[in-house]
Amino acid sequence: MRTLLLQIHLYAGLLCSSYLVIFGISSLNYNHHFGEAISGDESHWERQLSLRAFEQDRDRAFASRARMEMSDQFESALRGRIV
């Protein structure tokens, strides 16, 4: 009985470890894009932003998003849930 459990544990561990190795490699590739060539088509933008002092961080976030003309599709949902 003990050798059977040992064999099951050994092969289950080998199966799980191969999954973890494949998962780790694919996660690194997803985050760092090893296989793709870097092109000059990337766009970066910067914008100076000055805001007045706010009492709550939530109000500062909404004001900064409005100043940068970012989408506010979730604003009503956030205002209703965050207290």
N, C-alpha and C positions, 0 to 999 in steps of 0.2 A: 504494500500500500504506500509506503514511504517513497519508494523509487518511482511509482506512478505519479505521485504528487510532485516529486522533484522534476520529472520529465515534463509534466504539464506546465510547471512554473518556468522551466527553462525555455520551452518553445513559445509560451505566451510572452515572456520577456523579450525574446528575439523579435517576435512579431511587433510588439509595442515599440521597441527601440528603433526598428526600421521606419515605422510610421513617424516617430518623433524626429528622426534625422531628415526624412523627406519634408516634414512640416517646417523644420527649421530652415532648410535650404530654400524652400519656396517663400517663406516669410522674408528672408533676407533679399531674395530676388524681387519680391513685391515692393519692399521699401527702398531698395537701392538701385534697381534696374540694371543689373550686371550685363545683360545681353543686348541692350540697346545702345546705339551710338548717340553721343550727345550732339544735338543740333543747335544751331544758333537761333532757332525759332522761339525760344522761350522769352516771355515778356515779364518784366519786373516794373513795378511802379512804386513810387514813394510820394507821400503827401505830408506837408507840414500840418499839424493839427494842434490848436491851442484851445483848451476848454477851461471854463471857470470851475471853481470848486463845487463839489456836490456832496450832499450829506450821505447818500447811499451809492454804493458801487453800481447798482442796477441803473440808476438815473444817469450816471456817467457813461455806462455802456450804451444806453439808448441814444444819448446825445452824440457820442462819438460816431455811432453808426449812421445817424442822420446827417452829420457833417460830412461824412465820407460818401454819402449817397449810396449806401449799401441797401440791399433788399431788406424789407421789414415784414416778410410774410408771416413770421412767427411771433411778431410783437404782441398781438392781442392774446395769444395763448400764453406767452411768458408773463405778461402783466397780470393775467388772471391766476396763475399758479404761484408766482413768487410773492411772498409776503414780506 
